[in-house]
Amino acid sequence: MQYKVTYLLGDQVREAVMTQKELDECRSRCGVIEAVIVSDQETSATDSNSEGPENDGWTEFSYGDKRWSFDSDQLALWDEQLQGFDFFGYHMLVKPTIESVTDFIKRHGH
């Protein structure tokens, strides 16, 4: 089961699609505002969008057992010690999608 989660990280409101385990971890570290169960079809649509007004242009996804987030020009990796996303690099992609960012990550050996 997956959830569309709205949560507070620092002073920023973010949204992500999470598994039950990720939601439980988020509840212990972040201020969860709302968690709504989503169907597989809704999850696919959410995961394939690279930007949306509800998430300030940041898209979160999992790849290689790690949590990643990107916007129009930056890529960030979840840092367990910081309990937040840490800048990874500039991806330099014209229209970033989960697929193109995943390719970027692969090219950089992660």
Secondary structure, DSSP 8 states (H G I E B T S, - for coil): -EEEEEEEETTEEEEEEEEHHHHHHHHHHSEEEEEEEE-HHHHHHHHH-S--GGGTT-EEEEETTEEEEE-SSEEEEEETTTTEEEEEEE---SS--HHHHHHHHHHTT-
